Amino acid sequence: AWEFVWVGTANIQCVVPRPGNGYCDVPGSAAEADIAWLDEAGATVGCRPGRYCVDSPATRGEVASMAWRLTGAPSPARDAPFVDVYASDHFATAVDWLWSEDLTTGTSATTFSPDRPLTGAELLALLIRLETHPDARATNRSGGEPPASSAIVTRAELASVLRWWVD
């Protein structure tokens, strides 16, 4: 006998992503072009295979990793003192670089809180600091207002803001 269990649409596995977009949950999103740009720039790998998790909050660790990749993935000058960032974390080198370049102070002297959702204020502070950094790629901005983001930045909003920042 077969048994079917409803696991929710977010948990259905993507068999074949849409051509030109490696994420099953992006088509139809208002940020579809921004997410495709972020993926093409090599700044994101999504939240899991075949998924970008458009409406999920962007975490501090994910944002550190994306910002680091958009600046060319430079090597950090020293290790950050954060006890909650481990060498095995995919964002560890990014956090070390952000800290060693004085682009982040963490959430305390010894914590970065990589799994905590990023706030709009934190994203703005990071972009302002990155703006004056020599590795920043945001040199050809055409101006205009940045895309809106909520108090807790979603992954779709993050893609739109990062694309605006670089373009």
NUVEX-290445 format. One line per field, with one value per atom (N, C-alpha, C): atom name; x, y, z; residue number from 1; residue in one letter. Coordinates in Angstrom, 1 decimal. Example, Ala and Ser with C-alpha at 12.3 -4.5 7.8 and 13.67 -1.06 7.14 Angstrom:
BEGIN
a [N / CA / C / N / CA / C]
xx [13.2 / 12.3 / 13.2 / 12.8 / 13.7 / 12.9]
yy [-5.7 / -4.5 / -3.3 / -2.2 / -1.1 / 0.0]
zz [7.8 / 7.8 / 7.8 / 7.1 / 7.1 / 7.9]
k [1 / 1 / 1 / 2 / 2 / 2]
r [A / A / A / S / S / S]
//
This chain:
BEGIN
a [N / CA / C / N / CA / C / N / CA / C / N / CA / C / N / CA / C / N / CA / C / N / CA / C / N / CA / C / N / CA / C / N / CA / C / N / CA / C / N / CA / C / N / CA / C / N / CA / C / N / CA / C / N / CA / C / N / CA / C / N / CA / C / N / CA / C / N / CA / C / N / CA / C / N / CA / C / N / CA / C / N / CA / C / N / CA / C / N / CA / C / N / CA / C / N / CA / C / N / CA / C / N / CA / C / N / CA / C / N / CA / C / N / CA / C / N / CA / C / N / CA / C / N / CA / C / N / CA / C / N / CA / C / N / CA / C / N / CA / C / N / CA / C / N / CA / C / N / CA / C / N / CA / C / N / CA / C / N / CA / C / N / CA / C / N / CA / C / N / CA / C / N / CA / C / N / CA / C / N / CA / C / N / CA / C / N / CA / C / N / CA / C / N / CA / C / N / CA / C / N / CA / C / N / CA / C / N / CA / C / N / CA / C / N / CA / C / N / CA / C / N / CA / C / N / CA / C / N / CA / C / N / CA / C / N / CA / C / N / CA / C / N / CA / C / N / CA / C / N / CA / C / N / CA / C / N / CA / C / N / CA / C / N / CA / C / N / CA / C / N / CA / C / N / CA / C / N / CA / C / N / CA / C / N / CA / C / N / CA / C / N / CA / C / N / CA / C / N / CA / C / N / CA / C / N / CA / C / N / CA / C / N / CA / C / N / CA / C / N / CA / C / N / CA / C / N / CA / C / N / CA / C / N / CA / C / N / CA / C / N / CA / C / N / CA / C / N / CA / C / N / CA / C / N / CA / C / N / CA / C / N / CA / C / N / CA / C / N / CA / C / N / CA / C / N / CA / C / N / CA / C / N / CA / C / N / CA / C / N / CA / C / N / CA / C / N / CA / C / N / CA / C / N / CA / C / N / CA / C / N / CA / C / N / CA / C / N / CA / C / N / CA / C / N / CA / C / N / CA / C / N / CA / C / N / CA / C / N / CA / C / N / CA / C / N / CA / C / N / CA / C / N / CA / C / N / CA / C / N / CA / C / N / CA / C / N / CA / C / N / CA / C / N / CA / C / N / CA / C / N / CA / C / N / CA / C / N / CA / C / N / CA / C / N / CA / C / N / CA / C / N / CA / C / N / CA / C / N / CA / C / N / CA / C / N / CA / C / N / CA / C / N / CA / C / N / CA / C / N / CA / C / N / CA / C / N / CA / C / N / CA / C / N / CA / C / N / CA / C / N / CA / C / N / CA / C / N / CA / C / N / CA / C / N / CA / C / N / CA / C / N / CA / C / N / CA / C / N / CA / C / N / CA / C]
xx [0.8 / 0.0 / 0.9 / 0.4 / 1.1 / 0.5 / 1.4 / 0.9 / 1.4 / 0.6 / 1.0 / 0.9 / 2.0 / 2.0 / 2.3 / 1.5 / 1.6 / 2.8 / 3.8 / 5.0 / 5.0 / 4.1 / 4.1 / 4.9 / 4.5 / 5.1 / 6.5 / 6.9 / 8.3 / 9.3 / 8.7 / 9.6 / 9.5 / 8.8 / 8.7 / 10.0 / 10.7 / 12.0 / 11.8 / 12.7 / 12.7 / 13.5 / 12.9 / 13.5 / 14.4 / 13.8 / 14.5 / 14.2 / 15.2 / 15.0 / 14.7 / 14.1 / 13.7 / 15.0 / 15.1 / 16.3 / 16.6 / 17.9 / 18.4 / 18.2 / 17.6 / 17.4 / 17.5 / 18.5 / 18.7 / 17.9 / 16.8 / 16.0 / 14.5 / 13.9 / 12.5 / 11.5 / 11.9 / 11.0 / 11.1 / 11.8 / 12.0 / 11.1 / 10.8 / 9.9 / 8.6 / 8.3 / 7.1 / 7.4 / 8.6 / 8.9 / 9.2 / 8.8 / 9.1 / 10.6 / 11.4 / 12.9 / 13.6 / 12.8 / 13.4 / 14.6 / 14.6 / 15.7 / 16.9 / 16.6 / 17.7 / 18.4 / 17.6 / 18.1 / 18.9 / 18.4 / 19.2 / 20.5 / 20.5 / 21.8 / 22.7 / 22.2 / 23.0 / 23.6 / 22.9 / 23.4 / 24.4 / 24.2 / 25.1 / 26.4 / 26.3 / 27.5 / 28.3 / 27.8 / 28.4 / 28.4 / 27.4 / 27.3 / 26.4 / 25.6 / 24.7 / 24.7 / 24.4 / 24.2 / 22.8 / 22.0 / 20.7 / 20.7 / 19.6 / 19.5 / 19.6 / 19.4 / 19.6 / 19.5 / 19.9 / 19.9 / 18.5 / 18.5 / 17.3 / 16.4 / 16.8 / 15.9 / 16.7 / 16.1 / 16.6 / 16.0 / 14.8 / 14.0 / 13.7 / 13.0 / 12.7 / 12.2 / 11.2 / 10.5 / 11.2 / 12.2 / 12.9 / 13.7 / 13.9 / 14.8 / 16.2 / 16.9 / 18.4 / 19.1 / 20.0 / 20.8 / 22.0 / 22.6 / 23.8 / 25.0 / 25.0 / 26.1 / 25.9 / 24.7 / 24.5 / 24.9 / 24.5 / 24.8 / 26.3 / 27.0 / 28.4 / 29.0 / 28.6 / 29.1 / 28.8 / 27.6 / 27.3 / 28.1 / 28.2 / 28.9 / 30.4 / 30.9 / 32.3 / 32.6 / 31.7 / 31.8 / 31.7 / 30.8 / 30.6 / 31.8 / 32.7 / 33.9 / 35.1 / 34.9 / 36.0 / 36.5 / 35.9 / 36.3 / 37.8 / 38.1 / 39.5 / 39.9 / 41.1 / 41.6 / 41.6 / 41.2 / 41.2 / 42.6 / 42.9 / 44.2 / 44.4 / 43.3 / 43.3 / 42.0 / 42.0 / 40.7 / 39.9 / 38.6 / 37.7 / 37.6 / 37.3 / 37.3 / 35.9 / 35.1 / 33.7 / 33.6 / 33.1 / 33.0 / 31.9 / 31.0 / 29.9 / 30.1 / 31.3 / 31.7 / 32.8 / 32.5 / 33.5 / 34.2 / 35.4 / 36.2 / 35.4 / 34.6 / 33.9 / 32.6 / 32.2 / 31.1 / 31.3 / 30.4 / 30.6 / 30.9 / 30.5 / 30.7 / 31.8 / 32.6 / 33.7 / 34.7 / 35.2 / 36.2 / 35.6 / 34.4 / 33.7 / 33.6 / 33.2 / 33.1 / 34.5 / 35.5 / 36.9 / 37.3 / 37.0 / 37.4 / 36.6 / 35.3 / 34.6 / 35.1 / 35.4 / 35.9 / 37.3 / 38.2 / 39.6 / 39.6 / 38.6 / 38.6 / 37.7 / 37.3 / 36.5 / 35.2 / 34.6 / 33.3 / 32.2 / 32.5 / 31.5 / 32.2 / 31.4 / 31.8 / 31.2 / 30.3 / 29.5 / 28.4 / 27.8 / 26.7 / 27.2 / 28.4 / 29.1 / 30.6 / 31.4 / 32.9 / 33.3 / 32.5 / 32.8 / 31.8 / 30.7 / 29.7 / 29.4 / 29.0 / 28.6 / 27.1 / 26.6 / 25.2 / 24.9 / 25.6 / 25.4 / 24.0 / 23.3 / 22.0 / 20.9 / 21.2 / 20.1 / 19.7 / 18.4 / 17.9 / 18.6 / 18.9 / 19.5 / 18.4 / 18.7 / 17.7 / 18.1 / 17.1 / 17.4 / 18.5 / 18.5 / 19.5 / 20.9 / 21.0 / 22.3 / 22.8 / 21.9 / 22.2 / 22.7 / 22.0 / 22.4 / 23.7 / 24.0 / 25.3 / 26.4 / 26.2 / 27.2 / 27.5 / 26.4 / 26.6 / 27.3 / 27.0 / 27.7 / 29.2 / 29.5 / 30.9 / 31.6 / 30.9 / 31.5 / 31.7 / 30.9 / 30.9 / 32.3 / 33.0 / 34.3 / 35.4 / 35.1 / 36.2 / 36.8 / 38.1 / 38.7 / 38.3 / 37.8 / 37.4 / 35.9 / 35.2 / 33.8 / 33.6 / 32.6 / 32.3 / 31.2 / 30.7 / 29.6 / 30.2 / 30.6 / 31.2 / 30.4 / 29.5 / 28.8 / 27.3 / 27.0 / 25.6 / 25.0 / 23.8 / 23.1 / 22.2 / 22.2 / 21.4 / 20.0 / 19.2 / 17.8 / 17.7 / 16.5 / 16.2 / 16.5 / 17.1 / 17.3 / 15.9 / 15.9 / 14.7 / 14.3 / 13.0 / 12.6 / 12.9 / 13.1 / 13.3 / 12.5 / 12.1 / 11.4 / 12.3 / 11.7 / 12.5 / 13.5 / 13.0 / 13.8 / 13.9 / 15.1 / 15.3 / 15.1 / 14.2 / 14.0 / 15.2 / 15.3 / 16.3 / 16.0 / 14.8 / 14.4 / 14.8 / 14.5 / 14.8 / 16.3 / 17.0 / 18.5 / 19.0 / 18.5 / 19.0 / 18.7 / 17.6 / 17.3 / 18.2 / 18.4 / 19.3 / 20.7 / 21.2 / 22.6 / 22.8 / 21.8 / 21.9 / 21.9 / 21.0 / 21.0 / 22.3 / 22.9 / 24.1 / 25.3 / 25.4 / 26.5 / 26.2 / 25.0 / 24.7 / 24.9]
yy [-1.2 / 0.0 / 1.2 / 2.3 / 3.5 / 4.5 / 5.3 / 6.3 / 7.7 / 8.6 / 10.0 / 10.9 / 11.7 / 12.6 / 14.0 / 14.9 / 16.3 / 16.9 / 17.4 / 18.0 / 19.5 / 20.0 / 21.4 / 21.7 / 22.7 / 23.1 / 23.5 / 24.0 / 24.4 / 23.2 / 22.0 / 20.9 / 19.9 / 20.2 / 19.4 / 19.6 / 18.5 / 18.6 / 19.0 / 19.8 / 20.3 / 19.2 / 18.7 / 17.7 / 18.4 / 19.3 / 20.1 / 21.5 / 22.3 / 23.8 / 24.4 / 25.5 / 26.2 / 26.6 / 26.5 / 26.9 / 28.4 / 28.7 / 30.0 / 30.4 / 29.5 / 29.8 / 28.5 / 28.3 / 27.1 / 26.8 / 27.6 / 27.5 / 27.3 / 26.3 / 26.0 / 27.0 / 27.7 / 28.5 / 30.0 / 30.3 / 31.7 / 32.1 / 31.3 / 31.8 / 32.4 / 33.6 / 34.3 / 35.3 / 35.2 / 36.1 / 37.5 / 38.6 / 39.9 / 40.1 / 39.4 / 39.5 / 38.5 / 37.8 / 36.8 / 37.2 / 38.4 / 38.8 / 39.2 / 39.7 / 40.0 / 38.7 / 37.7 / 36.4 / 35.8 / 35.8 / 35.2 / 36.0 / 37.3 / 38.1 / 37.7 / 37.6 / 37.2 / 35.8 / 34.9 / 33.5 / 33.6 / 34.3 / 34.4 / 35.1 / 36.0 / 36.7 / 35.8 / 34.6 / 33.7 / 34.0 / 34.9 / 35.4 / 34.5 / 33.6 / 32.8 / 31.4 / 30.5 / 29.1 / 28.6 / 29.6 / 29.3 / 28.8 / 28.3 / 27.9 / 26.4 / 25.7 / 24.2 / 23.9 / 22.7 / 22.4 / 22.6 / 23.4 / 23.7 / 24.7 / 25.3 / 26.3 / 27.5 / 28.7 / 29.9 / 30.4 / 29.9 / 30.3 / 31.8 / 32.2 / 33.6 / 34.3 / 33.8 / 34.5 / 34.3 / 33.5 / 33.2 / 34.4 / 34.6 / 35.7 / 35.4 / 36.4 / 36.3 / 36.3 / 35.4 / 35.4 / 36.2 / 36.6 / 37.4 / 36.6 / 35.3 / 34.5 / 34.5 / 34.3 / 34.3 / 35.7 / 36.7 / 38.1 / 38.3 / 37.9 / 38.0 / 37.3 / 36.1 / 35.3 / 36.0 / 36.5 / 37.1 / 38.4 / 39.2 / 40.5 / 40.2 / 39.2 / 38.8 / 38.3 / 37.5 / 37.0 / 38.2 / 39.1 / 40.3 / 41.2 / 41.1 / 41.9 / 41.2 / 40.0 / 39.2 / 38.1 / 37.8 / 36.8 / 37.0 / 38.2 / 38.4 / 37.6 / 37.4 / 36.6 / 37.6 / 37.1 / 37.9 / 38.1 / 39.2 / 39.4 / 38.7 / 38.5 / 37.8 / 37.1 / 36.3 / 35.6 / 36.5 / 36.4 / 37.1 / 36.4 / 37.1 / 36.5 / 35.9 / 35.6 / 35.2 / 33.7 / 33.4 / 32.0 / 31.2 / 31.9 / 31.2 / 31.1 / 31.3 / 31.1 / 30.1 / 28.9 / 27.8 / 27.8 / 27.3 / 27.2 / 26.4 / 25.5 / 24.6 / 25.3 / 26.4 / 27.2 / 27.7 / 27.7 / 28.2 / 29.7 / 30.4 / 31.8 / 32.2 / 31.3 / 31.6 / 32.6 / 32.3 / 33.2 / 34.6 / 34.6 / 35.9 / 36.7 / 36.1 / 36.8 / 37.3 / 36.4 / 36.8 / 38.0 / 38.0 / 39.2 / 40.4 / 40.3 / 41.5 / 42.1 / 41.2 / 41.7 / 42.3 / 41.6 / 42.1 / 43.4 / 43.7 / 45.0 / 46.0 / 45.8 / 46.7 / 47.0 / 46.0 / 46.2 / 45.6 / 44.9 / 44.4 / 44.3 / 44.5 / 44.3 / 43.1 / 42.5 / 41.4 / 41.9 / 41.0 / 41.4 / 41.7 / 41.2 / 41.5 / 41.4 / 41.6 / 41.4 / 40.0 / 39.0 / 37.6 / 36.8 / 37.5 / 36.8 / 37.5 / 36.7 / 37.3 / 37.0 / 36.0 / 35.6 / 35.3 / 34.3 / 34.1 / 33.5 / 32.9 / 32.3 / 33.3 / 34.4 / 35.4 / 36.1 / 36.4 / 37.1 / 38.5 / 39.0 / 40.3 / 41.3 / 42.5 / 43.6 / 44.5 / 45.3 / 46.3 / 47.3 / 47.7 / 48.6 / 48.0 / 46.7 / 46.0 / 46.0 / 45.7 / 45.7 / 47.0 / 48.1 / 49.4 / 49.8 / 49.4 / 49.7 / 49.0 / 47.7 / 47.0 / 47.6 / 48.0 / 48.6 / 49.9 / 50.7 / 52.0 / 51.8 / 50.8 / 50.5 / 49.9 / 49.1 / 48.5 / 49.5 / 50.6 / 51.6 / 52.2 / 52.4 / 53.1 / 52.1 / 50.8 / 49.8 / 49.7 / 49.5 / 49.4 / 48.2 / 47.1 / 46.0 / 46.1 / 47.1 / 47.2 / 47.4 / 46.7 / 46.7 / 47.7 / 48.4 / 49.4 / 50.7 / 50.8 / 52.0 / 52.7 / 52.0 / 52.5 / 52.8 / 53.0 / 53.2 / 54.3 / 54.0 / 55.0 / 55.9 / 55.7 / 56.5 / 55.9 / 56.7 / 56.2 / 55.7 / 55.4 / 54.9 / 53.4 / 52.9 / 51.5 / 50.8 / 49.5 / 48.8 / 48.7 / 48.7 / 48.6 / 47.3 / 47.3 / 46.0 / 46.2 / 45.0 / 45.0 / 45.1 / 45.1 / 45.1 / 44.0 / 42.8 / 41.6 / 41.4 / 41.4 / 41.3 / 39.9 / 39.7 / 38.4 / 38.2 / 36.9 / 36.6 / 37.3 / 37.4 / 38.1 / 39.6 / 40.2 / 41.6 / 41.8 / 40.9 / 41.0 / 41.0 / 40.1 / 40.0 / 41.3 / 41.9 / 43.2 / 44.3 / 44.4 / 45.4 / 45.2 / 44.0 / 43.8 / 44.1 / 43.8 / 44.1 / 45.6 / 46.3 / 47.8 / 48.4 / 47.8 / 48.3 / 48.2 / 47.1 / 46.8 / 47.6 / 47.7 / 48.3 / 49.8]
zz [0.0 / 0.0 / 0.0 / -0.7 / -0.8 / 0.2 / 0.8 / 1.7 / 1.3 / 1.1 / 0.7 / 2.0 / 2.2 / 3.3 / 2.7 / 3.0 / 2.5 / 3.3 / 2.6 / 3.3 / 3.0 / 2.2 / 1.9 / 0.6 / -0.1 / -1.4 / -1.2 / -0.1 / 0.0 / 0.1 / 0.5 / 0.6 / -0.6 / -1.6 / -2.8 / -3.5 / -3.9 / -4.6 / -6.0 / -6.5 / -7.9 / -8.7 / -9.7 / -10.6 / -11.6 / -12.3 / -13.4 / -13.2 / -12.8 / -12.7 / -14.1 / -14.1 / -15.3 / -16.0 / -17.3 / -18.0 / -17.7 / -17.5 / -17.2 / -15.7 / -14.9 / -13.5 / -12.8 / -11.9 / -11.2 / -10.0 / -9.8 / -8.6 / -9.0 / -8.4 / -8.7 / -8.1 / -7.0 / -6.3 / -6.7 / -7.7 / -8.2 / -9.3 / -10.3 / -11.3 / -10.8 / -11.3 / -10.9 / -9.8 / -9.1 / -8.1 / -8.6 / -7.9 / -8.3 / -8.5 / -7.8 / -7.8 / -8.7 / -9.6 / -10.4 / -11.2 / -11.8 / -12.6 / -11.7 / -10.5 / -9.5 / -9.0 / -8.7 / -8.2 / -9.3 / -10.6 / -11.7 / -11.8 / -11.7 / -11.7 / -10.6 / -9.4 / -8.2 / -8.4 / -9.0 / -9.3 / -10.4 / -11.4 / -12.5 / -12.1 / -11.1 / -10.6 / -9.7 / -9.4 / -8.5 / -7.0 / -6.7 / -5.3 / -4.4 / -5.0 / -4.2 / -4.7 / -3.8 / -4.2 / -3.8 / -3.3 / -2.9 / -1.4 / -1.0 / 0.4 / 0.5 / -0.6 / -0.7 / -2.2 / -2.6 / -4.0 / -4.6 / -5.7 / -6.5 / -5.9 / -4.7 / -4.0 / -3.7 / -3.8 / -3.4 / -2.1 / -1.8 / -0.6 / -0.6 / -1.6 / -1.9 / -0.7 / 0.0 / 1.1 / 2.5 / 2.5 / 3.8 / 4.2 / 5.5 / 5.9 / 5.5 / 5.1 / 4.8 / 6.1 / 6.3 / 7.6 / 7.5 / 8.6 / 8.6 / 8.0 / 8.1 / 7.5 / 6.0 / 5.5 / 4.1 / 3.4 / 4.1 / 3.6 / 3.6 / 4.6 / 4.7 / 3.5 / 3.2 / 2.1 / 0.8 / 0.5 / -0.7 / -1.0 / 0.1 / -0.1 / -0.3 / 0.3 / 0.1 / -1.3 / -1.8 / -3.2 / -4.2 / -3.9 / -4.8 / -4.8 / -3.8 / -3.8 / -4.3 / -4.9 / -5.4 / -4.5 / -3.4 / -2.5 / -2.0 / -1.5 / -1.1 / 0.2 / 0.3 / 1.5 / 2.7 / 3.9 / 5.1 / 5.6 / 6.2 / 6.8 / 8.2 / 8.8 / 10.1 / 10.4 / 11.4 / 11.8 / 12.8 / 12.6 / 13.5 / 14.8 / 15.9 / 17.2 / 17.6 / 16.6 / 16.9 / 17.2 / 18.4 / 18.9 / 18.2 / 17.5 / 16.8 / 15.3 / 14.8 / 13.4 / 13.4 / 12.8 / 12.8 / 11.5 / 11.4 / 10.2 / 9.1 / 9.5 / 8.6 / 8.0 / 8.5 / 8.0 / 6.7 / 5.7 / 4.4 / 4.3 / 5.4 / 5.4 / 6.3 / 6.8 / 7.8 / 7.2 / 6.0 / 5.4 / 5.1 / 4.7 / 4.4 / 5.7 / 6.8 / 8.1 / 8.5 / 8.4 / 8.8 / 7.9 / 6.6 / 5.8 / 6.2 / 6.4 / 6.8 / 8.1 / 9.0 / 10.3 / 10.2 / 9.5 / 9.3 / 8.6 / 7.8 / 7.0 / 7.7 / 8.9 / 9.7 / 9.1 / 8.4 / 7.7 / 8.6 / 9.6 / 10.6 / 12.0 / 13.0 / 14.4 / 15.0 / 14.3 / 14.9 / 15.8 / 16.5 / 17.4 / 18.8 / 19.1 / 20.3 / 20.0 / 21.0 / 20.8 / 20.4 / 20.8 / 20.5 / 19.7 / 19.3 / 18.5 / 17.2 / 16.2 / 14.9 / 14.7 / 15.3 / 15.1 / 13.7 / 13.0 / 11.6 / 11.2 / 12.1 / 11.8 / 12.1 / 12.6 / 12.9 / 11.6 / 11.5 / 10.3 / 10.3 / 9.1 / 8.9 / 8.9 / 9.5 / 9.5 / 8.4 / 8.0 / 6.9 / 7.4 / 8.7 / 9.2 / 9.1 / 9.4 / 9.3 / 7.8 / 6.9 / 5.5 / 5.0 / 5.4 / 5.0 / 5.6 / 6.9 / 7.5 / 6.7 / 6.4 / 5.6 / 4.2 / 3.5 / 2.2 / 2.3 / 3.3 / 3.5 / 3.7 / 4.6 / 4.8 / 3.6 / 2.8 / 1.6 / 0.5 / 0.5 / -0.5 / -0.6 / 0.5 / 0.5 / 0.4 / 0.4 / 0.4 / -1.0 / -1.1 / -2.5 / -3.3 / -2.6 / -3.4 / -3.9 / -3.4 / -3.8 / -5.3 / -5.8 / -7.2 / -7.5 / -6.6 / -6.7 / -7.2 / -8.4 / -8.9 / -10.0 / -10.6 / -11.8 / -11.4 / -10.2 / -9.8 / -10.6 / -11.1 / -11.9 / -11.1 / -9.8 / -8.9 / -8.7 / -8.2 / -8.0 / -6.6 / -6.2 / -4.9 / -4.8 / -3.7 / -3.5 / -3.4 / -3.7 / -3.6 / -2.1 / -1.8 / -0.4 / 0.2 / 1.5 / 2.2 / 3.5 / 4.0 / 5.3 / 6.5 / 7.6 / 8.9 / 8.9 / 8.6 / 8.4 / 6.9 / 6.4 / 4.9 / 4.4 / 3.4 / 2.8 / 1.8 / 1.4 / 0.4 / -0.9 / -1.3 / -2.5 / -2.4 / -1.3 / -1.1 / -1.2 / -0.6 / -0.6 / -2.0 / -2.8 / -4.2 / -4.9 / -4.7 / -5.4 / -4.9 / -3.6 / -3.0 / -3.5 / -3.5 / -3.9 / -5.4 / -6.2 / -7.6 / -7.8 / -7.1 / -7.2 / -6.7 / -5.6 / -5.1 / -6.1 / -6.8 / -7.7 / -9.0 / -9.5 / -10.8 / -10.8]
k [1 / 1 / 1 / 2 / 2 / 2 / 3 / 3 / 3 / 4 / 4 / 4 / 5 / 5 / 5 / 6 / 6 / 6 / 7 / 7 / 7 / 8 / 8 / 8 / 9 / 9 / 9 / 10 / 10 / 10 / 11 / 11 / 11 / 12 / 12 / 12 / 13 / 13 / 13 / 14 / 14 / 14 / 15 / 15 / 15 / 16 / 16 / 16 / 17 / 17 / 17 / 18 / 18 / 18 / 19 / 19 / 19 / 20 / 20 / 20 / 21 / 21 / 21 / 22 / 22 / 22 / 23 / 23 / 23 / 24 / 24 / 24 / 25 / 25 / 25 / 26 / 26 / 26 / 27 / 27 / 27 / 28 / 28 / 28 / 29 / 29 / 29 / 30 / 30 / 30 / 31 / 31 / 31 / 32 / 32 / 32 / 33 / 33 / 33 / 34 / 34 / 34 / 35 / 35 / 35 / 36 / 36 / 36 / 37 / 37 / 37 / 38 / 38 / 38 / 39 / 39 / 39 / 40 / 40 / 40 / 41 / 41 / 41 / 42 / 42 / 42 / 43 / 43 / 43 / 44 / 44 / 44 / 45 / 45 / 45 / 46 / 46 / 46 / 47 / 47 / 47 / 48 / 48 / 48 / 49 / 49 / 49 / 50 / 50 / 50 / 51 / 51 / 51 / 52 / 52 / 52 / 53 / 53 / 53 / 54 / 54 / 54 / 55 / 55 / 55 / 56 / 56 / 56 / 57 / 57 / 57 / 58 / 58 / 58 / 59 / 59 / 59 / 60 / 60 / 60 / 61 / 61 / 61 / 62 / 62 / 62 / 63 / 63 / 63 / 64 / 64 / 64 / 65 / 65 / 65 / 66 / 66 / 66 / 67 / 67 / 67 / 68 / 68 / 68 / 69 / 69 / 69 / 70 / 70 / 70 / 71 / 71 / 71 / 72 / 72 / 72 / 73 / 73 / 73 / 74 / 74 / 74 / 75 / 75 / 75 / 76 / 76 / 76 / 77 / 77 / 77 / 78 / 78 / 78 / 79 / 79 / 79 / 80 / 80 / 80 / 81 / 81 / 81 / 82 / 82 / 82 / 83 / 83 / 83 / 84 / 84 / 84 / 85 / 85 / 85 / 86 / 86 / 86 / 87 / 87 / 87 / 88 / 88 / 88 / 89 / 89 / 89 / 90 / 90 / 90 / 91 / 91 / 91 / 92 / 92 / 92 / 93 / 93 / 93 / 94 / 94 / 94 / 95 / 95 / 95 / 96 / 96 / 96 / 97 / 97 / 97 / 98 / 98 / 98 / 99 / 99 / 99 / 100 / 100 / 100 / 101 / 101 / 101 / 102 / 102 / 102 / 103 / 103 / 103 / 104 / 104 / 104 / 105 / 105 / 105 / 106 / 106 / 106 / 107 / 107 / 107 / 108 / 108 / 108 / 109 / 109 / 109 / 110 / 110 / 110 / 111 / 111 / 111 / 112 / 112 / 112 / 113 / 113 / 113 / 114 / 114 / 114 / 115 / 115 / 115 / 116 / 116 / 116 / 117 / 117 / 117 / 118 / 118 / 118 / 119 / 119 / 119 / 120 / 120 / 120 / 121 / 121 / 121 / 122 / 122 / 122 / 123 / 123 / 123 / 124 / 124 / 124 / 125 / 125 / 125 / 126 / 126 / 126 / 127 / 127 / 127 / 128 / 128 / 128 / 129 / 129 / 129 / 130 / 130 / 130 / 131 / 131 / 131 / 132 / 132 / 132 / 133 / 133 / 133 / 134 / 134 / 134 / 135 / 135 / 135 / 136 / 136 / 136 / 137 / 137 / 137 / 138 / 138 / 138 / 139 / 139 / 139 / 140 / 140 / 140 / 141 / 141 / 141 / 142 / 142 / 142 / 143 / 143 / 143 / 144 / 144 / 144 / 145 / 145 / 145 / 146 / 146 / 146 / 147 / 147 / 147 / 148 / 148 / 148 / 149 / 149 / 149 / 150 / 150 / 150 / 151 / 151 / 151 / 152 / 152 / 152 / 153 / 153 / 153 / 154 / 154 / 154 / 155 / 155 / 155 / 156 / 156 / 156 / 157 / 157 / 157 / 158 / 158 / 158 / 159 / 159 / 159 / 160 / 160 / 160 / 161 / 161 / 161 / 162 / 162 / 162 / 163 / 163 / 163 / 164 / 164 / 164 / 165 / 165 / 165 / 166 / 166 / 166 / 167 / 167 / 167]
r [A / A / A / W / W / W / E / E / E / F / F / F / V / V / V / W / W / W / V / V / V / G / G / G / T / T / T / A / A / A / N / N / N / I / I / I / Q / Q / Q / C / C / C / V / V / V / V / V / V / P / P / P / R / R / R / P / P / P / G / G / G / N / N / N / G / G / G / Y / Y / Y / C / C / C / D / D / D / V / V / V / P / P / P / G / G / G / S / S / S / A / A / A / A / A / A / E / E / E / A / A / A / D / D / D / I / I / I / A / A / A / W / W / W / L / L / L / D / D / D / E / E / E / A / A / A / G / G / G / A / A / A / T / T / T / V / V / V / G / G / G / C / C / C / R / R / R / P / P / P / G / G / G / R / R / R / Y / Y / Y / C / C / C / V / V / V / D / D / D / S / S / S / P / P / P / A / A / A / T / T / T / R / R / R / G / G / G / E / E / E / V / V / V / A / A / A / S / S / S / M / M / M / A / A / A / W / W / W / R / R / R / L / L / L / T / T / T / G / G / G / A / A / A / P / P / P / S / S / S / P / P / P / A / A / A / R / R / R / D / D / D / A / A / A / P / P / P / F / F / F / V / V / V / D / D / D / V / V / V / Y / Y / Y / A / A / A / S / S / S / D / D / D / H / H / H / F / F / F / A / A / A / T / T / T / A / A / A / V / V / V / D / D / D / W / W / W / L / L / L / W / W / W / S / S / S / E / E / E / D / D / D / L / L / L / T / T / T / T / T / T / G / G / G / T / T / T / S / S / S / A / A / A / T / T / T / T / T / T / F / F / F / S / S / S / P / P / P / D / D / D / R / R / R / P / P / P / L / L / L / T / T / T / G / G / G / A / A / A / E / E / E / L / L / L / L / L / L / A / A / A / L / L / L / L / L / L / I / I / I / R / R / R / L / L / L / E / E / E / T / T / T / H / H / H / P / P / P / D / D / D / A / A / A / R / R / R / A / A / A / T / T / T / N / N / N / R / R / R / S / S / S / G / G / G / G / G / G / E / E / E / P / P / P / P / P / P / A / A / A / S / S / S / S / S / S / A / A / A / I / I / I / V / V / V / T / T / T / R / R / R / A / A / A / E / E / E / L / L / L / A / A / A / S / S / S / V / V / V / L / L / L / R / R / R / W / W / W / W / W / W / V / V / V / D / D / D]
//
